[in-house]
Amino acid sequence: MFLAKVRGTVVSTSKDARLVGCKLLVTQRLGIDGEFVGQPEVSIDTVGAGVGETVIITKGSSARYATRSDAASPVDATIVGIVDQIEIER
């Protein structure tokens, strides 16, 4: 799992049947100092996150499990939590 920021939304009227009813958001991983790391990606939202929120993302088979999808579902990243606060000791 990792932290990311929701950067935007995705609207797709034509998509795989296993994604119908799923909310799609553009997310980007956050580094230790809150900076954006890597490229943005599309994630399935299971917790009602919104643009600008910091979220917890899981990937791979755990992401499919979190959406209650079957193993063949085309899901690779799922938002599983909304972050209220982050504390990092240095």
C-alpha positions in Angstrom: 0.0 0.0 0.0 1.1 3.6 -0.5 -0.2 7.2 -0.1 -1.4 9.1 -3.1 -3.3 12.3 -3.9 -6.5 12.3 -5.9 -5.8 14.6 -8.9 -9.0 14.3 -10.9 -11.8 12.1 -12.1 -12.3 9.9 -15.1 -15.6 9.5 -17.0 -15.8 6.5 -19.3 -19.1 5.6 -20.9 -17.6 2.7 -22.8 -15.6 0.3 -20.6 -15.2 -3.4 -19.6 -18.5 -4.7 -18.1 -16.6 -5.6 -14.9 -16.0 -1.9 -14.3 -19.6 -0.7 -14.7 -20.6 1.1 -11.6 -17.1 1.8 -10.4 -15.9 5.3 -9.7 -12.6 6.0 -11.4 -10.2 8.6 -10.1 -6.8 9.9 -11.3 -4.3 9.4 -8.5 -0.6 10.1 -8.1 1.8 8.5 -5.5 3.2 10.8 -2.8 6.8 10.8 -1.5 7.8 11.1 2.1 7.7 14.9 1.9 4.3 15.0 0.2 5.8 15.6 -3.3 4.3 13.8 -6.4 6.3 10.7 -7.4 5.9 8.9 -10.8 3.1 9.2 -13.2 -0.6 9.6 -12.5 -2.8 6.5 -12.8 -6.4 5.6 -12.7 -7.7 3.9 -9.5 -11.0 2.4 -8.5 -12.6 4.3 -5.6 -14.2 2.1 -2.9 -14.4 4.7 -0.1 -15.9 7.9 -1.6 -12.7 9.9 -2.0 -12.7 13.2 -3.7 -10.3 15.4 -5.7 -7.5 16.8 -3.5 -7.8 14.2 -0.8 -4.8 12.0 0.3 -5.7 8.4 0.0 -4.3 4.9 0.7 -4.0 2.7 -2.4 -3.4 -1.0 -2.8 -2.4 -2.6 -6.0 -2.4 -6.0 -7.8 -4.4 -8.9 -6.5 -5.2 -7.0 -3.3 -6.7 -4.2 -5.4 -9.0 -6.7 -7.1 -9.9 -8.3 -3.8 -10.8 -4.8 -2.3 -13.3 -4.2 -5.1 -14.9 -7.7 -4.6 -14.2 -8.4 -8.2 -13.2 -11.7 -9.7 -9.6 -12.6 -10.3 -9.9 -11.8 -14.0 -11.1 -8.3 -13.3 -9.1 -5.5 -15.0 -8.3 -3.7 -11.8 -4.8 -2.9 -10.7 -5.1 0.0 -8.2 -7.9 0.5 -5.6 -8.4 3.3 -3.1 -9.0 1.7 0.2 -8.8 4.6 2.7 -9.0 8.3 3.0 -6.2 9.8 5.2 -7.1 12.2 8.0 -3.6 12.8 9.3 0.0 11.8 8.7 2.7 11.9 11.3 6.3 11.0 10.4 9.2 11.1 12.8 12.5 12.2 11.5 
